[in-house]
Amino acid sequence: MKFGIVFFPTVGPADKPAQQYFDEALRLVDLAETLGFDHVKIVEHYFFAYGGYSPDPVTFLAAAAGRTRRVRLGTSATIPAFQHPVKLAGKLAMLDNISGGRVDAAFGRAFLPDEFNAFGIPIDESKDRFREGVEAIKRLWSEEDVVFDGQFHQFGPVTLLPRPLQAPHPPVYVTTARSAESCAEAGRAGHHLQTVPNVMSTEELQSRLRVFRSEWAAAGHPPGTEQIQFSYPCVVDEDGGEALRKGRYDDDRNSAAIRVAVASWENTRSEAYPGYEKLVQATKRSHFETKMEQQKLLIGAPDQVRGQLEQIAEWFGDDVTISLGVHSGHLSYESAATTMRLMAEQVIPKLGGGLS
């Protein structure tokens, strides 16, 4: 397993000023570099405490690039539907050069109705806009004199500058929460996969991974080169009881944040998002104890978390990459730093590996 950290803020001005959150997060980036973690990632969301402090992952990752030399820098994910592909391709290519070729580019569809409304984008178009945006960005990265005639965007001939440093382009990931078809499409296209185990059962996720891996192989992509990244909230403390106390508080606040963000699904229906009208009720049924029982959270003393990770490896394979959600903003910087140090020093080495 490889390990990195992912930032998904679920705080707003009443909880913590944005400047303080970013200062703490960037100090944790420094620590990730020092401890040898594989990557740093950050989400894209708007308006709500649920991710709203991160409307532009590239801005944060550019700051992280200037402070580091080794750790990879990932979007988790950025949304093609909300930007022109020429603009997004250019920003990510620029970041790839600034960072010395360390960008991992993950793209997602988004799922919050209020975000689509703000951009004036019909939510029913999300899948088509996602596919078109990723296709256009990859062509802009890897071709010259690009002429693009899509459903939503037409341009060219244009040659993007700067060219990405990584050839033919940065690794492309697809971020999916629920869709089995998205996993299949990612495998066929040779895109890597990011997902969140918290939103589906273990059996559902195992099924999606089988589909992804089989479609990857059937499409003729090099065997064993596919990358799968999981994101897990993570709180580790020498005192397992203290870790549980902190983890419960953090999970309760995270659940409250998403409950507000998905509220508009009560009055929204979309064939592109079957079943999403049930999200509001699902967030009300979300319980910390159940998540712990189902290994949806990495919380406890070092030996407890090591056991949780061994179970995850048994379920999904020991070649997956784990992104640790160490700082949603509700716990202190010191708590997040303790989690990272204990993972690096007491958990990961006992899994039979180590950090770089």
Summary of the structure (lengths in Angstrom):
residues: 356
radius of gyration: 19.5
end to end distance: 11.7
largest distance: 60.8
contacts: 1193
relative contact order: 0.15
helix: 50%
strand: 15%
